[in-house]
């Protein structure tokens, strides 16, 4: 009987040690979000797109192993977010639009370049028509 108990203790110890030593399998999407948030950095503006499509905008207040927190600019409070809840993040956020959402600032640049290109094209077409 004492041998059986010692054997059970040894097996239990091995299971506990292996649980601590063997790395946990991590979702690649979670790792990507973790890297992206770390790259953006604390106190920087961030847009967080959740897996359900909801978006939050704010400044990164802290970064931890299992998630991060932002000071939401619209809700005026800190929100804790788990990496596994997030679909994607991007640096910065735009001004609030007519529908209440904050569009990606990149779209403003794209629209400006397209407008500028169109105006240049029209100017060339008009000047070439004389």
C-alpha positions as CSV (number, residue, x, y, z in Angstrom):
1,X,0.0,0.0,0.0
2,X,2.8,2.6,0.8
3,X,4.3,1.8,-2.6
4,X,1.0,2.5,-4.3
5,X,0.8,5.9,-2.6
6,X,4.3,6.8,-3.5
7,X,3.7,5.8,-7.1
8,X,0.5,8.0,-7.2
9,X,2.4,10.9,-5.8
10,X,5.1,10.5,-8.4
11,X,2.5,10.4,-11.2
12,X,0.7,13.4,-9.9
13,X,4.0,15.4,-9.5
14,X,4.9,14.5,-13.1
15,X,1.5,15.7,-14.4
16,X,1.8,19.0,-12.5
17,X,5.4,19.6,-13.7
18,X,4.6,18.8,-17.3
19,X,1.6,21.2,-17.1
20,X,4.0,24.0,-16.1
21,X,6.8,23.1,-18.5
22,X,5.0,22.2,-21.7
23,X,4.1,25.4,-23.5
24,X,0.4,26.2,-24.1
25,X,-0.8,26.1,-27.7
26,X,-1.6,29.6,-28.7
27,X,-3.9,30.7,-31.5
28,X,-1.9,32.5,-34.2
29,X,-4.5,35.2,-34.4
30,X,-4.1,35.9,-30.7
31,X,-0.3,36.2,-31.2
32,X,-0.8,38.6,-34.1
33,X,-3.1,40.8,-32.1
34,X,-0.6,40.7,-29.1
35,X,2.3,41.7,-31.4
36,X,0.2,44.5,-33.1
37,X,-0.9,46.0,-29.8
38,X,2.7,45.9,-28.5
39,X,3.9,47.5,-31.7
40,X,1.3,50.3,-31.4
41,X,2.4,50.9,-27.8
42,X,1.0,52.4,-24.6
43,X,-0.6,55.9,-24.7
44,X,-1.0,55.6,-28.5
45,X,-4.3,55.9,-30.3
46,X,-5.9,52.6,-31.3
47,X,-9.0,51.2,-33.0
48,X,-10.1,47.8,-31.8
49,X,-12.4,45.7,-34.0
50,X,-14.0,42.9,-32.1
51,X,-14.9,39.5,-33.6
52,X,-18.6,40.5,-33.4
53,X,-18.0,43.6,-35.5
54,X,-18.2,46.1,-32.7
55,X,-15.4,48.8,-32.6
56,X,-13.9,50.7,-29.8
57,X,-11.5,53.7,-30.1
58,X,-9.1,55.0,-27.5
59,X,-5.6,55.2,-26.1
60,X,-3.8,52.1,-25.0
61,X,-3.5,52.4,-21.2
62,X,-1.8,49.1,-20.4
63,X,-0.6,45.9,-22.1
64,X,-0.6,42.6,-20.3
65,X,0.0,38.9,-21.2
66,X,-3.6,38.0,-21.6
67,X,-5.0,41.3,-22.8
68,X,-4.8,45.1,-22.8
69,X,-6.8,48.1,-21.7
70,X,-7.8,51.2,-23.5
71,X,-9.2,54.5,-22.4
72,X,-12.2,54.7,-24.7
73,X,-12.7,58.2,-26.1
74,X,-16.5,57.8,-26.7
75,X,-17.4,56.0,-23.4
76,X,-15.0,58.1,-21.3
77,X,-13.8,55.0,-19.3
78,X,-11.2,52.3,-19.3
79,X,-12.1,49.0,-21.1
80,X,-10.2,45.8,-20.5
81,X,-9.9,43.7,-23.7
82,X,-8.8,40.1,-24.1
83,X,-6.6,39.3,-27.1
84,X,-9.0,36.4,-27.9
85,X,-12.0,38.8,-28.3
86,X,-10.3,40.9,-31.0
87,X,-10.5,40.4,-34.8
88,X,-8.0,43.2,-35.6
89,X,-6.4,46.4,-34.3
90,X,-5.1,49.4,-36.1
91,X,-3.1,52.5,-35.1
92,X,-5.1,55.7,-34.7
93,X,-8.8,56.5,-35.2
94,X,-10.7,59.1,-37.2
95,X,-13.2,61.7,-36.2
96,X,-16.7,60.6,-35.5
97,X,-18.7,60.6,-38.7
98,X,-22.4,61.4,-39.3
99,X,-23.4,57.9,-38.5
100,X,-21.5,57.8,-35.2
101,X,-18.6,55.6,-36.4
102,X,-15.0,56.7,-36.7
103,X,-13.8,55.8,-40.2
104,X,-10.3,54.6,-40.8
105,X,-8.1,57.7,-41.4
106,X,-6.5,55.9,-44.3
107,X,-9.7,56.3,-46.3
108,X,-9.3,60.1,-46.1
109,X,-5.8,59.8,-47.6
110,X,-7.1,57.5,-50.4
111,X,-10.0,59.9,-51.1
112,X,-7.6,62.9,-51.2
113,X,-5.2,61.1,-53.6
114,X,-8.1,60.1,-55.9
115,X,-9.5,63.6,-55.9
116,X,-6.1,65.1,-56.6
117,X,-5.5,62.7,-59.5
118,X,-8.9,63.4,-60.9
119,X,-8.3,67.1,-60.9
120,X,-4.9,66.8,-62.5
121,X,-6.5,64.5,-65.2
122,X,-9.2,67.1,-65.8
123,X,-6.7,69.9,-66.0
124,X,-4.6,68.0,-68.6
125,X,-7.7,67.1,-70.6
126,X,-8.9,70.7,-70.7
127,X,-5.4,72.0,-71.5
128,X,-5.0,69.4,-74.2
129,X,-8.3,70.4,-75.8
130,X,-7.2,73.9,-76.8
